[in-house]
């Protein structure tokens, strides 16, 4: 028998439920929250060229890069190309209101 899963994908939060014995049951995260953030990130090793090409001259862009240790690169498009203004360390943490899930 196949399993049925329903996803309410919102712009800020999402909710997932599966059907057990004909009844929808909300799936909760490890901290017990039913709502989970709708933000998903997967950073490439380098800033994708296609992304930079979309940046207009004078425009700024903040892009997370790196698969193991991530950093946030602040880029600016100039008349002659693209320059990196700053590189900041990034630490992604679970989005929760439960203190026990916060990193040390």
ZAVEX-453163 format. One record per residue (C-alpha): residue in three letters; x, y, z. Coordinates in nm, 2 decimals. Example, Ala and Ser with C-alpha at 12.3 -4.5 7.8 and 13.67 -1.06 7.14 Angstrom:
# residues 2
<atom r="ala" px="1.23" py="-0.45" pz="0.78"/>
<atom r="ser" px="1.37" py="-0.11" pz="0.71"/>
END
This chain:
# residues 104
<atom r="unk" px="0.00" py="0.00" pz="0.00"/>
<atom r="unk" px="0.14" py="0.34" pz="-0.09"/>
<atom r="unk" px="0.16" py="0.62" pz="0.17"/>
<atom r="unk" px="-0.02" py="0.95" pz="0.12"/>
<atom r="unk" px="0.15" py="1.27" pz="0.24"/>
<atom r="unk" px="0.00" py="1.61" pz="0.24"/>
<atom r="unk" px="0.21" py="1.93" pz="0.24"/>
<atom r="unk" px="0.09" py="2.28" pz="0.31"/>
<atom r="unk" px="0.38" py="2.48" pz="0.17"/>
<atom r="unk" px="0.34" py="2.83" pz="0.29"/>
<atom r="unk" px="0.56" py="3.13" pz="0.22"/>
<atom r="unk" px="0.68" py="3.15" pz="0.58"/>
<atom r="unk" px="0.59" py="2.82" pz="0.74"/>
<atom r="unk" px="0.49" py="2.48" pz="0.62"/>
<atom r="unk" px="0.30" py="2.18" pz="0.76"/>
<atom r="unk" px="0.33" py="1.81" pz="0.66"/>
<atom r="unk" px="0.08" py="1.53" pz="0.74"/>
<atom r="unk" px="0.05" py="1.17" pz="0.64"/>
<atom r="unk" px="-0.26" py="0.95" pz="0.65"/>
<atom r="unk" px="-0.27" py="0.67" pz="0.91"/>
<atom r="unk" px="-0.57" py="0.45" pz="0.93"/>
<atom r="unk" px="-0.76" py="0.69" pz="0.71"/>
<atom r="unk" px="-0.70" py="0.99" pz="0.94"/>
<atom r="unk" px="-0.45" py="1.27" pz="0.86"/>
<atom r="unk" px="-0.18" py="1.30" pz="1.12"/>
<atom r="unk" px="0.05" py="1.60" pz="1.14"/>
<atom r="unk" px="0.42" py="1.52" pz="1.14"/>
<atom r="unk" px="0.61" py="1.71" pz="1.40"/>
<atom r="unk" px="0.98" py="1.80" pz="1.41"/>
<atom r="unk" px="1.22" py="1.68" pz="1.69"/>
<atom r="unk" px="1.12" py="1.96" pz="1.92"/>
<atom r="unk" px="0.75" py="1.89" pz="1.88"/>
<atom r="unk" px="0.66" py="2.18" pz="1.65"/>
<atom r="unk" px="0.41" py="2.11" pz="1.37"/>
<atom r="unk" px="0.50" py="2.43" pz="1.17"/>
<atom r="unk" px="0.84" py="2.43" pz="1.01"/>
<atom r="unk" px="1.01" py="2.72" pz="0.83"/>
<atom r="unk" px="0.96" py="2.72" pz="0.46"/>
<atom r="unk" px="1.32" py="2.82" pz="0.40"/>
<atom r="unk" px="1.56" py="2.56" pz="0.25"/>
<atom r="unk" px="1.92" py="2.63" pz="0.17"/>
<atom r="unk" px="2.18" py="2.44" pz="-0.02"/>
<atom r="unk" px="2.48" py="2.65" pz="-0.09"/>
<atom r="unk" px="2.71" py="2.58" pz="-0.39"/>
<atom r="unk" px="3.09" py="2.58" pz="-0.35"/>
<atom r="unk" px="3.12" py="2.90" pz="-0.55"/>
<atom r="unk" px="2.87" py="3.18" pz="-0.65"/>
<atom r="unk" px="2.69" py="3.05" pz="-0.97"/>
<atom r="unk" px="2.79" py="3.26" pz="-1.27"/>
<atom r="unk" px="2.42" py="3.27" pz="-1.39"/>
<atom r="unk" px="2.32" py="3.43" pz="-1.06"/>
<atom r="unk" px="2.59" py="3.70" pz="-1.09"/>
<atom r="unk" px="2.50" py="3.78" pz="-1.45"/>
<atom r="unk" px="2.15" py="3.87" pz="-1.34"/>
<atom r="unk" px="2.29" py="4.14" pz="-1.11"/>
<atom r="unk" px="2.27" py="4.49" pz="-1.26"/>
<atom r="unk" px="2.56" py="4.73" pz="-1.25"/>
<atom r="unk" px="2.57" py="4.90" pz="-0.90"/>
<atom r="unk" px="2.36" py="4.62" pz="-0.75"/>
<atom r="unk" px="2.46" py="4.42" pz="-0.44"/>
<atom r="unk" px="2.40" py="4.05" pz="-0.37"/>
<atom r="unk" px="2.45" py="3.84" pz="-0.06"/>
<atom r="unk" px="2.51" py="3.47" pz="-0.14"/>
<atom r="unk" px="2.59" py="3.18" pz="0.09"/>
<atom r="unk" px="2.86" py="2.95" pz="-0.04"/>
<atom r="unk" px="3.04" py="2.64" pz="0.08"/>
<atom r="unk" px="2.90" py="2.29" pz="0.15"/>
<atom r="unk" px="3.08" py="2.21" pz="0.48"/>
<atom r="unk" px="3.18" py="2.55" pz="0.63"/>
<atom r="unk" px="2.96" py="2.82" pz="0.48"/>
<atom r="unk" px="3.03" py="3.19" pz="0.43"/>
<atom r="unk" px="2.82" py="3.47" pz="0.31"/>
<atom r="unk" px="2.98" py="3.66" pz="0.02"/>
<atom r="unk" px="2.87" py="4.02" pz="-0.04"/>
<atom r="unk" px="2.92" py="4.09" pz="-0.41"/>
<atom r="unk" px="2.88" py="4.42" pz="-0.61"/>
<atom r="unk" px="2.85" py="4.44" pz="-0.99"/>
<atom r="unk" px="3.07" py="4.71" pz="-1.15"/>
<atom r="unk" px="3.11" py="4.83" pz="-1.50"/>
<atom r="unk" px="3.41" py="4.60" pz="-1.54"/>
<atom r="unk" px="3.29" py="4.29" pz="-1.36"/>
<atom r="unk" px="3.21" py="4.17" pz="-1.01"/>
<atom r="unk" px="3.39" py="4.23" pz="-0.69"/>
<atom r="unk" px="3.36" py="4.07" pz="-0.35"/>
<atom r="unk" px="3.30" py="4.34" pz="-0.08"/>
<atom r="unk" px="3.30" py="4.12" pz="0.22"/>
<atom r="unk" px="3.30" py="3.76" pz="0.33"/>
<atom r="unk" px="3.13" py="3.67" pz="0.65"/>
<atom r="unk" px="3.12" py="3.33" pz="0.84"/>
<atom r="unk" px="2.77" py="3.18" pz="0.84"/>
<atom r="unk" px="2.63" py="2.93" pz="1.09"/>
<atom r="unk" px="2.29" py="2.79" pz="1.00"/>
<atom r="unk" px="2.08" py="2.69" pz="1.31"/>
<atom r="unk" px="1.74" py="2.53" pz="1.34"/>
<atom r="unk" px="1.46" py="2.79" pz="1.34"/>
<atom r="unk" px="1.27" py="2.72" pz="1.66"/>
<atom r="unk" px="1.15" py="2.89" pz="1.96"/>
<atom r="unk" px="1.27" py="2.61" pz="2.19"/>
<atom r="unk" px="1.59" py="2.70" pz="2.38"/>
<atom r="unk" px="1.70" py="2.34" pz="2.40"/>
<atom r="unk" px="1.75" py="2.33" pz="2.02"/>
<atom r="unk" px="1.97" py="2.64" pz="2.01"/>
<atom r="unk" px="2.34" py="2.57" pz="1.95"/>
<atom r="unk" px="2.59" py="2.63" pz="2.23"/>
END
